[in-house]
Amino acid sequence: MQGSDEYIRFELLGESFTIKSDVSEKYFLSLVKKLEEKINEMKVKFPNLSNVKIALFAALDFADEMSQLGNNTLDKDAIKALSDLSDSLASAIQED
């Protein structure tokens, strides 16, 4: 799954992002899709929350699920991709 550093473009919550990552674009975008599904679940549960709060709750929920699977099931690429995505969300939140 490890590749050379590449720029990956994606959208989340109506915002466009470009991130440099050493994981494959396909893998990274699959993580974005899973996070987007969580965001949509949170929007249904909490329709009055801001996008920032929705994103944070979705990311926490996603992280909780990954943690419950056990650290042994997360490989270095998955951890790196989650970290990159988290950094992108943090940057977006600071810009908000």
Steps between C-alpha positions, in 0.01 A plus 500: 500500500800728553580720202698809415381834628217627285245777518146380557196718445172436676185673616344487841212709632495700179865599534781399266828378646836400360729297718843351444508138610715194458200264500319414179232737380249215475557402863493858626177575313343187649571648845347831392190313382466323835540829684243661272254222587558571869449872440169429328391281794587780742313758290186289533544461876599862563359715218557828681873461561758688296708318241805531724328327791349237270845426356654474845230266630521287186879480526476404868240234422718367219806497726303319770401228255860460386619483858244234588630287214830495682828657414621172352262531207617849404812498289743789465341617176157522660634692796689738270194557279280567802759740636518684166123525481486625858759767419295612199187527712690692766623745236147544367368562849763768562403671174128497596 
